[in-house]
Amino acid sequence: MFENLNWWEIGVLLLLALLIFGDRLPNVINDGLRMVRNLRNMARNATGDLSRELGTDIQLEDLHPKAFIRKHLLSEDDEQAIRKPLQSMYDNLRSDVTGVHDELKDVAKAADLRTPRVATS
């Protein structure tokens, strides 16, 4: 969450929070954490209710429409039938990219100035 903030920015934010909330800062933090816990419990209860109603095990990640359809509505045969035309295109593209990559390696090796060249005459 804070991966693009450095320590100085986090310190300034904490100091600003202390100035704004003063002595109430611990209570504000507790209220925020309680709200996050309540939201997690609500999501867990909603997935549990859906699991009971549908008669299948549903995880929170499964609620994304694509994941839900893939996991609960399509059989393995249906999924293979959908993937089959795309798999050959993927294989062809992968082989083309591998070929280009190998050619670029050869060109880079030929253009590398650090390796001594053997004079042919």
C-alpha positions as a printed NumPy array, in Angstrom:
array([[  0.   ,   0.   ,   0.   ],
       [  2.797,   2.391,   0.864],
       [  5.392,   0.978,  -1.549],
       [  5.778,   4.254,  -3.432],
       [  6.208,   6.36 ,  -0.267],
       [  9.589,   6.809,   1.353],
       [ 10.202,   7.107,   5.109],
       [ 10.144,  10.904,   5.082],
       [  6.737,  11.041,   3.422],
       [  5.306,   8.487,   5.847],
       [  6.723,  10.512,   8.77 ],
       [  5.148,  13.698,   7.421],
       [  1.796,  11.92 ,   7.047],
       [  1.975,  10.616,  10.626],
       [  2.909,  14.077,  11.912],
       [  0.053,  15.632,   9.941],
       [ -2.37 ,  13.022,  11.334],
       [ -1.128,  13.768,  14.85 ],
       [ -1.654,  17.504,  14.322],
       [ -5.137,  17.031,  12.88 ],
       [ -6.474,  14.435,  15.314],
       [ -4.3  ,  15.168,  18.345],
       [ -5.144,  13.004,  21.34 ],
       [ -7.918,  11.271,  19.4  ],
       [ -5.44 ,   9.643,  16.954],
       [ -5.412,   6.217,  18.701],
       [ -9.227,   6.181,  18.674],
       [ -9.295,   7.13 ,  14.99 ],
       [ -6.843,   4.323,  14.172],
       [ -8.909,   1.83 ,  16.179],
       [-12.086,   2.927,  14.398],
       [-10.397,   2.512,  11.008],
       [ -9.118,  -0.965,  11.886],
       [-12.541,  -1.958,  13.214],
       [-14.12 ,  -0.793,   9.943],
       [-11.658,  -2.889,   7.919],
       [-12.39 ,  -5.944,  10.107],
       [-16.137,  -5.416,   9.642],
       [-15.735,  -5.166,   5.863],
       [-13.724,  -8.411,   5.8  ],
       [-16.378, -10.159,   7.91 ],
       [-19.13 ,  -8.881,   5.611],
       [-17.275, -10.198,   2.551],
       [-16.665, -13.548,   4.263],
       [-20.351, -13.803,   5.239],
       [-21.459, -12.905,   1.705],
       [-19.267, -15.618,   0.175],
       [-20.523, -18.095,   2.76 ],
       [-24.134, -17.238,   1.911],
       [-23.457, -17.601,  -1.802],
       [-21.738, -20.932,  -1.223],
       [-24.721, -22.228,   0.713],
       [-27.252, -20.966,  -1.837],
       [-25.404, -22.291,  -4.88 ],
       [-24.289, -25.505,  -3.228],
       [-20.65 , -25.061,  -4.194],
       [-17.531, -23.747,  -2.529],
       [-16.942, -20.1  ,  -3.501],
       [-13.887, -18.083,  -2.529],
       [-13.731, -14.288,  -2.586],
       [-11.503, -14.423,  -5.703],
       [-14.179, -16.453,  -7.494],
       [-16.614, -13.546,  -7.432],
       [-14.928, -12.001, -10.477],
       [-17.309, -12.822, -13.346],
       [-14.69 , -14.47 , -15.582],
       [-13.333, -16.627, -12.768],
       [-16.852, -17.557, -11.651],
       [-17.906, -18.696, -15.133],
       [-14.652, -20.58 , -15.692],
       [-14.82 , -22.409, -12.374],
       [-18.527, -23.067, -11.884],
       [-20.317, -23.007, -15.218],
       [-17.889, -24.432, -17.806],
       [-16.929, -28.063, -17.879],
       [-13.359, -29.052, -18.67 ],
       [-14.422, -30.076, -22.194],
       [-16.011, -26.658, -22.771],
       [-12.905, -24.893, -21.535],
       [-10.677, -27.024, -23.798],
       [-12.948, -26.29 , -26.775],
       [-12.59 , -22.573, -26.11 ],
       [ -8.81 , -22.775, -25.643],
       [ -8.041, -25.039, -28.618],
       [ -8.2  , -22.4  , -31.417],
       [ -6.251, -19.929, -29.329],
       [ -3.592, -22.44 , -28.294],
       [ -2.309, -22.928, -31.836],
       [ -2.116, -19.166, -32.341],
       [ -0.241, -18.874, -29.048],
       [  2.205, -21.616, -30.038],
       [  2.869, -19.97 , -33.426],
       [  3.388, -16.575, -31.837],
       [  5.697, -18.034, -29.213],
       [  7.853, -19.752, -31.837],
       [  8.035, -16.522, -33.875],
       [  9.067, -14.497, -30.825],
       [ 11.665, -17.112, -29.903],
       [ 13.074, -16.956, -33.437],
       [ 13.276, -13.156, -33.339],
       [ 14.888, -13.319, -29.907],
       [ 17.545, -15.738, -31.16 ],
       [ 18.246, -13.576, -34.208],
       [ 18.605, -10.486, -32.002],
       [ 21.052, -12.377, -29.794],
       [ 23.123, -13.272, -32.857],
       [ 23.114,  -9.663, -34.07 ],
       [ 24.062,  -8.388, -30.62 ],
       [ 26.87 , -10.924, -30.4  ],
       [ 28.143,  -9.892, -33.848],
       [ 27.992,  -6.194, -32.927],
       [ 29.637,  -6.628, -29.512],
       [ 32.802,  -4.54 , -29.528],
       [ 34.246,  -6.093, -26.383],
       [ 34.981,  -9.44 , -27.988],
       [ 38.116,  -9.539, -30.147],
       [ 37.494, -10.266, -33.785],
       [ 39.544, -12.709, -35.726],
       [ 40.74 , -11.232, -39.005],
       [ 40.002, -13.401, -41.984],
       [ 41.888, -12.878, -45.211]])
